[in-house]
């Protein structure tokens, strides 16, 4: 099973590298965790010893201020370092890369996704909503993918007054997509279908750094988030049941802007109940920083891609999530619009 030690101290976990698997090559890569020491200090010390300061730093006002300071001025050396180290494909940009003069313009760049991010031909395939690192799981205790706790609490994630949706996804499957600062920050629709519900849940602005996720139980259900419920069992839909897409804002993310576009980035519009969403097109934009998408599926409706499942339990990969959850739990880095699941037969 797992080669992880039975117990690991918080200090040992903090000093660990955080590795992931690159989907295209199968290689193990080490993630450069920007501002890692500061975030670890905030979540391991300030949260316990200075709770008032911790609440202030993870509030909307402070998060917005940090965002403006970090992203709205000319490129700083640290921001240029992010660009250089990330290997961001600026040749994919719609606009001339020379026009990206601020960190914000870099993080909010548009790409020629119709050329650079191919999508499976299978109309029932579920695709990645973002350029992100993904980890998979199940809410059913009998499942080999059962992952309890830490990432989110289902009732809290969907909203305490949303019993209908909580029941729809109980014992279902989930995928968590973590966007890191250098990533393309548009979210795309993972399925085709009709919007049943769309709403915002208020919350904090916690970091999505792996150490912060492990230290703070269920952070994604504590952060501000936008929930879109889609019925795919309609004409032209992906036929994988009801799907929830939860867009979770994080530290230094001011908002998630809804800007659904049927064709490229043209004529953006807000999401509303009754809309039909095409698969693989832009849905929303995260303001700069890092953040997370959570997809929820009904029990037995999807079958995750075999390579993502195989990567999940690679014990030789040094993932901070593995130690936090007590089992191998490894992310795969993938592209927006790439295959993550197919409809169960």
N, C-alpha and C positions, 0 to 999 in steps of 0.2 A: 504494500500500500504506500504509505508516505515515508520518506526518509527524513522528515523533519524531526527535530528534537521534541520531546514531550512538553517541555516548557522553554520559553525564551523570555528574557527580561525586556522591559520597555527600552532600556538603553541599547541592548543588542539589536533589537528590531530597528531602532532609529538609525543605527550605524550601518544597517544592511543596504546593499544596492537594491534598486528595484528594476528587475528585468522583465522583458516581455518577448514574445515571439513575433517576428516579422512574417506576415502571411505569405508574401510573394516569394521569399527565399527560404523560409523555415528556420532562419538563423535566430539565435538568442541575442538580444540587444539590451544594453543598459540605458535606462531612461535618464537624461539629465534633469534632475528635479530642481527647477528654479526656485530660489528663495526657500530651500528646504529647511535650513537651520532655523530661520525665522518662524516658519510655520510649525515646526516641531516644538519650538519653545512656546509658541502661543497655545498649542493644544495639549502639551504635556505639563506646562507649568502655570501659565496665566489662567487657564481654564479652571484649575483647582485652587490656586492661591489668590488670584485676583479676579474673581468672577465678574465684578462690575466692569473692569477693563476689558475682559474677554467679550462680554455682551456688547460693549461699545464698538469694539473692533470688528465684530461680525454683523453689525447693524447696517441698514441701508445707507445712512448718511456717510459713515466712514468708508464703506465700500465704494460709493460713488466718488468721494474725494480722492481715494487712492487710485481709482481708475483714471480720473482726470490728470492727476500728477504723473502717472506712469505712461499714459498713452497719448495725451493730446499735444505734447510739445514735440519738438524735433527729435529724431532718433537719438537716444542716449547710447553710450558704449554698451551697456547691458542689453539693450534692445537689439542692437546690431549683432551682439553675440548670439542672441536667441535665433536670429535669422540665419547666421552663419552655421551654427551648430545643428540647427534643425534640418538643414537641407531642403527647406521649403521650395517647392517647384514654382518659382516665379515665372518661368517660361509658360506656365499654364494660364497666367492671368489674362483676363479680358482686356484690361487697360495696360498701357505701357508701364512696366515695373518702375521706370524712373519717376513716375508720378506718385509713388508710394513714399511720401516724404515724412510721414509721422508713423508712430507705432500703431495708432488706430487704423490708419489707411491700410497698413499691412495686414492687421488682424481681420479687417472687414473686406478684404479683397474678394473679387469675384473671379471665378475660373471658367474655362470653357469645358464645363463638365460633360457636355454632349459629345465632346471629342476625347477628353482625358479620363473619364470615369465610365467605362462601359458597364452595361446592365444586363443581367441574364435575360434570355429570350422567353423563358418560361413565365407566363403571365401570373402564375400562382406563387412565384418565388418572392420571399421577403428579402428586402435589401437593406444594407446598412444606412442609417439616417445621417451619417457623418463620417468624415475622416477621423478615426478615433481608435482607442484601444478598447476591446470588448471582452467581457467576462460573462459567462452564461450560468443559469441556475434554474432550479425548480422550487416551487413553494410546497410541493407534495412530499411528505415525509417518506413515502415508499419509493420515491424516485432516486436513481443513482446520482442525479444532479442536485439533490436537496441541499440548499444553502440557507441556513437560518440566521436571522438577526442582522447585524452590522450594516448592510447596505440600506435597507429600508424596512419600515413597518407598513404592511399593505393598507390597513385601515387609515393610518395617518397619511400615507403617501397620496392616496386618492381623495382624502377629505372625509372628515368624520360624518358628514351628512350625505355621503354618497354610497349608501348601503347596496344599491342595485349594482354598481360597478364593482364594489368589493366582492360581492357574491359571484359575479361573472368571472373574476380572475382568481378566486380561491382555488388552491391546488394547481394553479396554472404554471406556466414557464415564464422566464424573464431573461432579458439581455440588458446589460448595463454598458453604455458607451461613454468612455471618459475622454473628453477633448482636452488636449494639452495646449499651452499658450501658442505654440507655433502653427497649430492646425488651421486649415480652412474652416471658418466659423459659421458658414451657412448650414442649416439642417435641411435635409430633404425628406420627402414622404417615403416611408418604408414599404407601404402597401397602397393599393387602390381601393377606394370605398367611399361610403357616404358618412359624413360627420353626424354622430348622434348627440354629442355633448362637447362643449368647449368652455373651460373655466380656469380661473387663476386661484391658487392657494397661497396665502401670505406666509412669510417665514423669514428666516435669517439668511446670511450670506456666508456660509461656512466654506472653507477650502475643500477642493477635491483632490488634494495631495494624498497619496496612498496612506501615509502615516496618520493624517487627520481622519480619514475614513475609518481606519482601524480603531483609533483612540475614541472617536465620538460615535457611539452606537447609532445606527440608522440615520446618518446625516442627510441623505437625499429626501427623507420625509420630514426633515426639519427646515430645509431651505425653501425659499420662495420658488414656486414652480407653476408651470402652465400645463394643463391636462387636456389632451384631445382624444376623444373616444370615437373610433371609426368602425363601422359595420362593413366588413368586406364581403359578406354573403349577399351581395346585390349584383344586379346586372353590370358587367364590366369590372367587378371587384376581384380581389385576389383570392377569395374563397378560403380564408383561414380564420373565419369567425370574427368575433369582436376583438379589436386590438386597441390598447391604450398606448399613447405616446406621451411621456411626461418629460418636459424640458425643464431642467433644474438649473437655476442660476447659482452662481458661486461667488467667492471672494473676488472683488474687483469687476464683477459682472453687474452692470447697472440694470440690464433688462434683457428680455428676449423679445425681439421685434417680429411680429407676425407679418409675413410678406409673401404669401403664396403666389406663385407664378406658374401658369400652365405652360408657358413657352419661355424658356431661358429665364431671364430676370425681368421680363417685360410685364407691365400692368400689374404690379403687386397689389394684393388685397388681403384683408384680415380674414382669419378663419371664422366661420359661423356655422351653427347647426343647419343641416340640410345640404351643405355644399358637397359636391362630388370632388374627391381629390384623386388626381392621377398619381401613379407611382413614380418615384425617382426624381421629382421636380422640387425646386426650392420651396420650403415652407416657412422658414423663420431664420433669424440672424441673432446670434449671441453677440453682445457687446464684448470688448476685449477681455482677455484673461483665459481661464479654463473653466469648463463646466461639464455637464453630464446629461445624457439622454437615457431614459429607462423605457424599454418596451415590455409590455405585458401581453401574454397570450392566454386564451382559455385552455383548460386542461385537454391535452391530447390533440391539439389542433395543428401543431407544427413539429417538424423534425429538423433539428439544427444541423448545420453543415458538419460533415465528418471531421474535417481538418480542424475546425474550431473546438470540437469536442476532444480531439486527441491532444491538442495543445494545452487544454485546460488543466490536465493532470500530469504535466511533465515535471517530474520531481527534481530534475537537475537545474531548473530555472529558479533563480533566487528572487521570488516575489514577496513583497511585504504583505500582500493579501494572504498568502499561504500561511504565514505565521499567525496572522490575526484571526484567521478562521479555523486554524488547526488542521488544515488539509491542503493538498496542492490546489492552488487556485491561480491560474496563470492567464494573463491577458494576451490577446492577439491583436496586433496593429493591422488595421485594414482600411480600405478606401470607401468613401461614400458611394452608394449604389452597387456595391459588391454583394454577392450572395451571403446571407446568413442562415436562411432556413427555407424549407419547402413545405407545402401543405402535406399533412399526414394522410396516408392513403387509407 
